[in-house]
Amino acid sequence: MESFPVVRDPGSIELLLKHIRNSIVPGKADEAYMREQGFRREGDNALNDLLVFLGFVSDDCIPSDLWHTYRDDPAVGSRILASAIRSSYDRLFQACPLALDLGVADVVPHLRQLTGAPDTELTLMYYTFRVLCDLAEPAIRDRNLPKLSVKQAAPGPKPAAGPVPAKSCDQGARTESAGPAPAPHRAEARPSTVQEAAARAEVKTVGVSKDSSGGLRITITLELDASSDPALADLAKRLAARAMAAELQRGNSI
């Protein structure tokens, strides 16, 4: 039985690859390192499993030659990633040669037959694969990419799954996505520490009112933990001090 990675926020994959490209190679890319680099949301530990699956790190989280080559040579980086995907997902490509051009409804039956994973994970498993392939375009379409040595998943009980419909991989066009999870969006850039902290702050209230000049005044109340989000807490203090100074100056001018 195969085992493919499931990243619950597939959009974070692009952030991870950008981090690899733009950062010094660590001695060990374990969970503690990932948290230090900002990948500390619930489910981000799946990114460690993804790196192992692709061969970017060893089982003990030591960056491999693939990590170094992907980082050091942007000219061949996409081909390195494409080769890693083609090799790691080899069984899927064997079962469904047109997986690159098919949608979730056609690829999920193959994933179900190969992995026996529950339906709640199969759609995310597909989107993890989909985002990786999109990031490796156009190199991923080269069938002559060198095969990399990847560790095969340990054999397990054969999943009880029905036959895959024959039409799935006979269709050349990607079908419309249909499933419980929406297609992931691409992140434009690695968020800063403040942006990461802001994303975790809970919005309690939002108020909109008109000021004396007829303009709109928007008031947002955030609930944050200063101990766990020091960057956002510091930003909030600086903004509050600036607003207070502006109010005092306005009062003195009246």
LUMTIMI-218860 format. One record per atom (N, C-alpha, C): x, y, z. Coordinates in steps of 0.05 Angstrom, whole numbers, padded with zeros to 5 digits, always signed. Layout:
BEGIN
XYZ...
! end
This chain:
BEGIN
+00017-00024+00000+00000+00000+00000+00018+00025+00000+00011+00044-00017+00027+00068-00019+00019+00088+00003+00036+00108+00007+00030+00129+00025+00039+00156+00013+00020+00173+00008+00026+00199-00004+00021+00221+00017+00036+00243+00016+00033+00264+00036+00006+00279+00034-00003+00288+00057-00027+00304+00060-00020+00330+00074-00019+00352+00060-00014+00378+00072-00041+00393+00073-00050+00400+00097-00077+00410+00100-00080+00439+00089-00057+00453+00087-00057+00479+00073-00037+00477+00051-00045+00466+00028-00026+00462+00006-00012+00488-00003-00025+00511+00002-00013+00537-00005+00014+00541+00009+00018+00528+00032+00042+00532+00048+00066+00518+00034+00061+00501+00015+00083+00487+00001+00100+00507-00014+00088+00526-00027+00103+00546-00042+00120+00563-00022+00109+00569+00001+00125+00584+00021+00149+00568+00030+00145+00542+00033+00167+00524+00042+00189+00524+00021+00182+00521-00004+00202+00519-00026+00216+00546-00029+00202+00568-00025+00215+00595-00026+00235+00597-00003+00227+00587+00020+00244+00588+00043+00270+00572+00038+00268+00549+00026+00291+00533+00019+00309+00548+00000+00297+00562-00019+00313+00576-00039+00328+00600-00026+00315+00613-00007+00326+00639+00003+00340+00637+00030+00343+00614+00041+00354+00611+00068+00379+00594+00068+00395+00597+00088+00419+00581+00092+00410+00552+00098+00424+00533+00087+00417+00505+00091+00422+00498+00121+00402+00489+00135+00406+00483+00164+00420+00456+00167+00431+00452+00191+00443+00426+00197+00422+00405+00199+00398+00413+00209+00376+00394+00212+00350+00409+00208+00333+00399+00190+00307+00412+00185+00285+00397+00199+00287+00395+00225+00267+00380+00240+00244+00399+00247+00225+00388+00263+00201+00404+00270+00208+00429+00285+00228+00428+00303+00237+00452+00318+00247+00473+00299+00263+00465+00279+00273+00485+00259+00250+00497+00244+00231+00481+00235+00209+00491+00219+00192+00511+00235+00189+00506+00261+00174+00525+00278+00189+00551+00280+00215+00549+00283+00231+00574+00285+00229+00591+00259+00225+00578+00237+00223+00592+00211+00194+00602+00205+00176+00598+00224+00149+00608+00221+00128+00587+00213+00136+00563+00208+00117+00541+00201+00108+00528+00227+00091+00541+00241+00083+00531+00268+00053+00530+00271+00038+00531+00248+00009+00528+00251+00002+00499+00254-00022+00494+00262-00031+00466+00265-00031+00453+00237-00018+00431+00235-00017+00417+00209+00009+00422+00194+00025+00442+00203+00050+00447+00188+00071+00425+00192+00067+00408+00211+00086+00385+00214+00085+00367+00190+00063+00368+00175+00061+00352+00150+00082+00361+00130+00092+00385+00132+00112+00395+00114+00138+00379+00118+00144+00371+00142+00168+00355+00147+00165+00328+00133+00141+00316+00135+00136+00291+00121+00139+00294+00091+00130+00317+00081+00132+00322+00052+00161+00323+00043+00178+00337+00059+00207+00339+00052+00220+00311+00052+00212+00294+00071+00223+00267+00071+00213+00251+00046+00187+00254+00040+00175+00240+00018+00189+00248-00009+00195+00273-00012+00207+00282-00037+00237+00276-00038+00249+00270-00015+00277+00264-00014+00294+00289-00009+00282+00311+00000+00297+00335+00006+00311+00333+00033+00301+00315+00050+00315+00310+00075+00314+00280+00080+00333+00271+00097+00334+00242+00104+00313+00237+00126+00311+00211+00134+00292+00204+00154+00297+00219+00181+00322+00226+00186+00329+00241+00210+00331+00271+00205+00318+00280+00182+00315+00308+00176+00340+00323+00169+00360+00309+00159+00385+00321+00149+00381+00329+00120+00384+00355+00112+00381+00363+00084+00399+00346+00066+00387+00337+00044+00401+00320+00025+00414+00336+00002+00426+00322-00016+00438+00335-00039+00416+00350-00056+00392+00338-00056+00370+00351-00071+00365+00379-00059+00364+00381-00033+00360+00407-00020+00381+00427-00029+00406+00418-00028+00429+00436-00035+00427+00444-00064+00422+00425-00082+00421+00431-00111+00398+00449-00117+00374+00444-00106+00351+00460-00110+00356+00489-00102+00370+00492-00079+00375+00519-00069+00397+00533-00085+00418+00519-00091+00442+00532-00102+00441+00538-00132+00424+00524-00147+00424+00527-00176+00395+00532-00186+00386+00557-00185+00359+00563-00194+00353+00555-00223+00374+00553-00239+00371+00546-00268+00360+00518-00271+00366+00500-00252+00357+00472-00254+00338+00466-00231+00331+00486-00215+00314+00481-00191+00288+00468-00198+00274+00478-00219+00248+00467-00225+00250+00438-00235+00272+00432-00249+00276+00404-00258+00283+00386-00235+00297+00396-00215+00302+00380-00191+00276+00373-00177+00259+00394-00174+00233+00389-00161+00216+00370-00177+00216+00374-00204+00200+00357-00221+00209+00328-00220+00235+00324-00220+00246+00296-00218+00238+00284-00191+00239+00300-00170+00232+00289-00143+00202+00281-00143+00185+00298-00156+00156+00292-00156+00151+00267-00173+00163+00266-00197+00159+00243-00215+00168+00217-00201+00190+00218-00187+00201+00194-00174+00184+00186-00150+00177+00206-00133+00162+00200-00108+00133+00191-00114+00121+00202-00135+00094+00195-00143+00094+00175-00166+00115+00160-00168+00117+00141-00191+00093+00122-00193+00084+00111-00171+00062+00092-00172+00036+00106-00181+00032+00131-00174+00009+00145-00183+00010+00150-00213+00034+00158-00223+00036+00163-00251+00034+00137-00267+00042+00115-00255+00038+00089-00269+00009+00082-00271-00006+00087-00249-00034+00081-00248-00051+00100-00265-00042+00125-00266-00057+00146-00279-00037+00164-00294-00028+00156-00318-00008+00171-00333-00016+00200-00339-00042+00206-00340-00051+00233-00347-00058+00249-00322-00047+00241-00299-00054+00254-00273-00049+00284-00274-00029+00293-00290-00024+00322-00291-00047+00338-00304-00062+00325-00320-00083+00339-00335-00111+00332-00326-00114+00317-00305-00140+00309-00295-00146+00322-00269-00171+00326-00263-00180+00339-00239-00184+00319-00216-00192+00331-00194-00195+00315-00169-00214+00291-00172-00236+00295-00187-00255+00273-00189-00244+00249-00203-00224+00253-00221-00213+00230-00236-00188+00219-00223-00173+00235-00207-00148+00225-00195-00154+00212-00168-00173+00222-00153-00179+00211-00126-00184+00181-00127-00200+00170-00146-00204+00141-00146-00177+00125-00147-00158+00135-00161-00132+00122-00162-00117+00124-00135-00119+00148-00123-00107+00151-00097-00120+00133-00076-00146+00130-00078-00161+00113-00060-00151+00084-00063-00149+00075-00088-00140+00047-00093-00112+00042-00084-00094+00062-00088-00066+00059-00081-00061+00061-00051-00076+00078-00037-00070+00084-00009-00090+00072+00011-00115+00070+00003-00135+00062+00022-00141+00083+00042-00133+00108+00037-00138+00130+00056-00167+00137+00057-00176+00148+00080-00204+00157+00082-00211+00180+00063-00236+00182+00055-00244+00202+00036-00238+00230+00046-00238+00234+00073-00232+00261+00084-00204+00270+00077-00186+00251+00071-00158+00259+00065-00152+00258+00036-00167+00244+00020-00161+00239-00008-00160+00265-00024-00179+00283-00019-00180+00308-00034-00156+00325-00028-00148+00327-00002-00124+00342+00006-00099+00328-00005-00099+00302-00007-00077+00288-00018-00074+00295-00048-00097+00298-00062-00096+00307-00090-00085+00335-00092-00095+00353-00076-00086+00381-00078-00057+00385-00070-00047+00369-00052-00018+00369-00046-00002+00362-00071-00011+00341-00084+00002+00333-00109-00001+00354-00131-00025+00366-00132-00031+00386-00153-00013+00411-00150-00011+00421-00126+00006+00445-00121+00035+00439-00127+00045+00416-00119+00072+00409-00125+00077+00409-00155+00059+00397-00170+00062+00396-00199+00061+00423-00211+00043+00440-00202+00041+00467-00213+00067+00483-00208+00079+00479-00185+00104+00492-00179+00128+00482-00195+00125+00459-00207+00146+00447-00222+00142+00450-00252+00121+00465-00260+00116+00470-00289+00139+00487-00300+00146+00483-00326+00137+00463-00345+00153+00437-00343+00174+00437-00327+00193+00414-00326+00179+00388-00320+00158+00389-00303+00144+00365-00295+00133+00349-00318+00129+00362-00341+00117+00348-00364+00138+00333-00381+00163+00336-00374+00184+00322-00388+00185+00293-00378+00177+00274-00395+00177+00246-00387+00205+00234-00386+00224+00249-00396+00252+00239-00396+00268+00249-00372+00255+00260-00352+00269+00269-00328+00283+00246-00315+00307+00251-00304+00321+00229-00291+00306+00219-00267+00305+00192-00263+00292+00181-00240+00310+00183-00216+00299+00191-00194+00314+00193-00169+00308+00169-00152+00327+00163-00135+00323+00140-00117+00306+00149-00093+00283+00138-00090+00265+00145-00068+00258+00120-00052+00254+00123-00027+00248+00101-00009+00219+00093-00013+00214+00068-00018+00186+00059-00022+00172+00057+00005+00146+00062+00005+00130+00060+00029+00129+00031+00038+00128+00027+00064+00127+00000+00075+00101-00013+00066+00102-00039+00058+00077-00052+00049+00057-00055+00072+00032-00053+00065+00011-00055+00085-00012-00071+00074-00034-00074+00088-00056-00090+00078-00068-00077+00053-00076-00094+00035-00088-00084+00010-00114-00070+00016-00118-00045+00007-00143-00031+00013-00166-00043-00001-00189-00043+00012-00213-00053+00000-00226-00031-00017-00218-00029-00041-00229-00008-00059-00237-00021-00085-00258-00010-00097-00267-00020-00122-00249-00012-00145-00253-00023-00168-00237-00016-00191-00240+00013-00199-00219+00024-00209-00220+00052-00218-00234+00053-00245-00253+00072-00249-00266+00074-00275-00246+00077-00297-00250+00062-00319-00231+00062-00341-00228+00089-00354-00249+00105-00353-00248+00131-00367-00230+00151-00354-00223+00147-00328-00208+00167-00313-00183+00177-00327-00166+00159-00336-00141+00166-00348-00142+00164-00379-00166+00162-00390-00168+00162-00419-00176+00190-00429-00183+00207-00410-00191+00234-00418-00167+00252-00417-00164+00269-00437-00140+00286-00439-00142+00312-00425-00166+00321-00418-00170+00348-00406-00175+00345-00377-00166+00364-00361-00171+00365-00333-00201+00371-00328-00214+00356-00310-00241+00361-00304-00243+00383-00283-00267+00393-00279-00271+00413-00258-00268+00401-00231-00256+00415-00213-00252+00405-00186-00279+00401-00172-00282+00378-00158-00306+00373-00143-00298+00358-00118-00303+00370-00095-00295+00357-00071-00299+00375-00047-00295+00365-00023-00301+00381+00001-00281+00403+00005-00257+00402-00006-00237+00423-00001-00234+00441-00025-00233+00467-00022-00229+00485-00045-00200+00484-00055-00197+00491-00080-00170+00492-00091-00153+00512-00076-00128+00505-00069-00111+00523-00054-00103+00547-00070-00099+00569-00056-00089+00593-00070-00059+00594-00067-00047+00608-00086-00018+00611-00085-00010+00635-00068+00009+00632-00050+00019+00654-00034+00039+00670-00050+00037+00696-00050+00055+00712-00066+00083+00714-00054+00085+00715-00028+00111+00719-00016+00111+00707+00013+00134+00702+00023+00136+00693+00051+00128+00715+00069+00107+00710+00087+00098+00731+00105+00119+00738+00125+00119+00763+00133+00137+00772+00154+00128+00762+00181+00144+00765+00201+00137+00756+00228+00111+00770+00237+00109+00796+00231+00085+00811+00239+00061+00801+00224+00064+00795+00198+00041+00785+00183+00032+00758+00193+00052+00741+00201+00045+00715+00211+00029+00718+00238+00039+00736+00254+00025+00741+00280-00003+00752+00275-00005+00771+00256-00031+00783+00250-00051+00762+00241-00041+00742+00227-00059+00721+00217-00071+00704+00240-00057+00704+00263-00067+00688+00285-00084+00704+00304-00085+00731+00301-00101+00747+00319-00130+00743+00314-00146+00742+00334-00175+00738+00331-00189+00765+00329-00204+00769+00308-00219+00794+00304-00245+00791+00320-00248+00809+00340-00271+00808+00358-00294+00825+00347-00289+00850+00339-00310+00867+00328-00299+00884+00306-00316+00892+00288-00309+00911+00266-00331+00932+00265-00324+00957+00268-00343+00979+00267-00337+00998+00245-00358+01008+00232-00355+01028+00210-00373+01052+00217-00361+01076+00216-00376+01100+00222-00365+01123+00205-00380+01145+00204-00371+01168+00189-00360+01189+00208-00338+01201+00200-00327+01222+00216-00339+01249+00208-00330+01271+00221-00341+01297+00216-00338+01307+00187-00317+01297+00174-00312+01306+00146-00327+01289+00126-00342+01270+00135-00357+01253+00117-00342+01228+00108-00317+01224+00118-00302+01201+00111-00309+01177+00129-00301+01154+00120-00307+01130+00136-00285+01124+00156-00294+01117+00180-00275+01108+00201-00281+01079+00207-00261+01062+00204-00264+01034+00209-00249+01026+00234-00263+01014+00253-00250+01006+00279-00251+00976+00281-00227+00964+00284-00225+00935+00287-00214+00928+00314-00227+00911+00329-00218+00903+00355-00206+00875+00353-00181+00872+00360-00167+00846+00358-00162+00835+00386-00163+00809+00389-00156+00796+00414-00131+00780+00409-00109+00787+00422-00083+00773+00417-00070+00767+00443-00052+00747+00442-00036+00738+00465-00009+00750+00462-00002+00770+00479+00023+00784+00476+00047+00766+00481+00043+00745+00496+00066+00727+00502+00072+00709+00478+00052+00701+00463+00057+00683+00440+00059+00699+00414+00049+00724+00413+00051+00740+00389+00064+00767+00396+00090+00767+00405+00103+00792+00413+00105+00812+00390+00108+00802+00365+00111+00820+00342+00086+00836+00338+00063+00822+00339+00038+00836+00335+00031+00854+00359+00038+00845+00383+00033+00862+00406+00049+00888+00405+00074+00886+00396+00091+00910+00393+00079+00928+00372+00070+00917+00350+00058+00933+00329+00033+00947+00339+00017+00933+00354-00008+00945+00365-00002+00968+00384+00019+00965+00400+00027+00986+00419+00036+01011+00403+00052+01006+00382+00062+01029+00367+00039+01044+00352+00020+01028+00342-00002+01041+00328-00020+01056+00348-00024+01044+00372-00040+01058+00392-00027+01084+00401+00000+01083+00404+00014+01107+00412+00012+01129+00391+00014+01120+00366+00012+01140+00344-00016+01152+00343-00036+01135+00347-00064+01145+00346-00069+01165+00369-00058+01158+00393-00061+01175+00416-00048+01202+00412-00024+01202+00400-00009+01227+00395-00025+01244+00375-00037+01231+00355-00053+01246+00336-00077+01259+00349-00090+01244+00367-00114+01255+00380-00106+01278+00398-00083+01276+00413-00074+01298+00430-00067+01322+00413-00055+01318+00391-00048+01341+00373-00073+01354+00362-00093+01338+00356-00118+01349+00345-00132+01365+00367-00131+01355+00393-00144+01369+00414-00130+01395+00421-00104+01396+00418-00089+01421+00424-00094+01442+00402-00101+01433+00378-00105+01453+00357-00133+01464+00356-00151+01453+00372-00178+01464+00373-00180+01489+00390
! end
